[in-house]
């Protein structure tokens, strides 16, 4: 399994919010007394990109994903200034963008797309095995948690209401983080990755 760095969006939804671990304090995980660092886009999976030719075509974000309409403006993580600044720092001139679909009470789907190769892998920081392959897409519902001050709970934890799926090659990375969901939604999350992937070609 390739090692992957995860970067998440700044967004607010019921349950554990996502966080860029190197950029802002760890949030509370509710109701589990722990911190889940989902580093996506918003929760979303990304590979660190090497220097090389850049595909300057803009990424394409669909008007609906997996049958879900674009989420309300207040749930659009990609409009947060700190998220966009972090993406610019990480990916520079490479085209990238993100959008949220669905909403509360769920599922809430965070899509992030980056044009760039995946030759240089980062360290796997927030997702844990078991990984499930669905075609060319990799998915997991197990994430690394970090205990809050005064708490002892930390380590890998299966999150039944979270799912992360991603696909990456030398020119494109597409990631979907789904929150407020169920394990039965994982194949749909994988299909959402493939749906967004096809739009970029």
C-alpha positions, -999 to 999 in steps of 0.1 A, spaced: 0 0 0 14 34 -10 19 58 19 -3 88 17 -6 122 33 -41 134 41 -52 170 41 -86 180 53 -109 209 48 -120 235 73 -157 227 78 -182 224 105 -206 194 107 -221 175 136 -196 150 149 -158 152 146 -146 181 124 -116 176 102 -83 193 107 -50 199 89 -28 186 117 2 207 109 -18 239 107 -43 242 135 -52 227 169 -67 193 171 -105 194 174 -127 173 198 -141 140 186 -178 137 197 -191 115 211 -158 95 213 -135 114 236 -106 115 212 -93 135 183 -96 122 148 -70 138 125 -84 133 90 -58 150 70 -87 156 30 -98 173 21 -118 177 39 -110 151 45 -95 140 14 -66 118 4 -36 133 -14 -1 123 -23 27 148 -20 36 158 -56 71 160 -71 83 187 -93 76 180 -130 54 190 -159 21 204 -147 -12 197 -164 -27 232 -163 -62 222 -173 -87 232 -146 -102 204 -125 -139 197 -131 -162 196 -101 -197 181 -109 -230 198 -101 -240 166 -83 -220 136 -71 -232 100 -64 -268 114 -68 -263 141 -42 -266 178 -49 -241 204 -40 -242 211 -2 -253 244 13 -228 272 12 -221 269 50 -208 234 44 -185 243 15 -151 236 31 -132 247 0 -143 283 5 -124 285 39 -94 308 35 -71 286 56 -79 256 35 -72 274 3 -40 288 16 -28 254 27 -36 239 -7 -17 267 -24 13 260 -2 12 223 -7 4 222 -45 15 255 -58 5 261 -95 -11 227 -99 -49 229 -105 -69 218 -76 -103 224 -60 -129 209 -37 -166 208 -32 -191 193 -7 -222 174 -16 -252 161 4 -256 176 39 -270 171 74 -281 146 86 -259 129 61 -242 117 42 -219 147 37 -194 141 9 -161 161 5 -146 158 -29 -111 171 -36 -93 169 -70 -56 177 -77 -38 175 -110 -3 161 -105 18 130 -103 22 108 -73 58 98 -76 68 112 -42 47 96 -15 42 112 19 40 92 51 7 75 60 -5 97 89 -42 93 95 -56 62 78 -50 27 89 -57 -8 76 -78 -26 67 -79 -11 32 -105 -22 7 -98 -22 -30 -129 -15 -52 -116 -15 -87 -89 12 -89 -101 29 -57 -88 23 -22 -111 28 8 -109 26 46 -130 34 76 -101 31 101 -84 63 112 -56 73 136 -70 90 167 -51 110 192 -62 113 228 -73 146 242 -54 160 272 -61 139 302 -75 110 281 -58 77 273 -77 67 242 -56 69 210 -45 47 181 -63 32 152 -101 33 154 -128 21 131 -153 50 124 -185 35 112 -199 69 102 -167 79 83 -153 66 50 -122 77 30 -118 66 -7 -91 77 -31 -75 71 -65 -42 85 -77 -18 80 -106 10 101 -122 -12 129 -133 -43 130 -111 -55 125 -75 -92 123 -66 -103 118 -30 -137 115 -13 -142 118 25 -177 109 36 -190 117 71 -224 111 87 -226 79 68 -228 41 72 -205 12 63 -229 3 35 -221 36 18 -184 27 11 -191 13 -24 -210 45 -32 -180 66 -20 -157 45 -43 -181 51 -72 -181 88 -65 -143 88 -68 -146 71 -102 -173 95 -113 -152 125 -105 -121 109 -120 -139 103 -154 -147 141 -156 -110 150 -155 -99 129 -185 
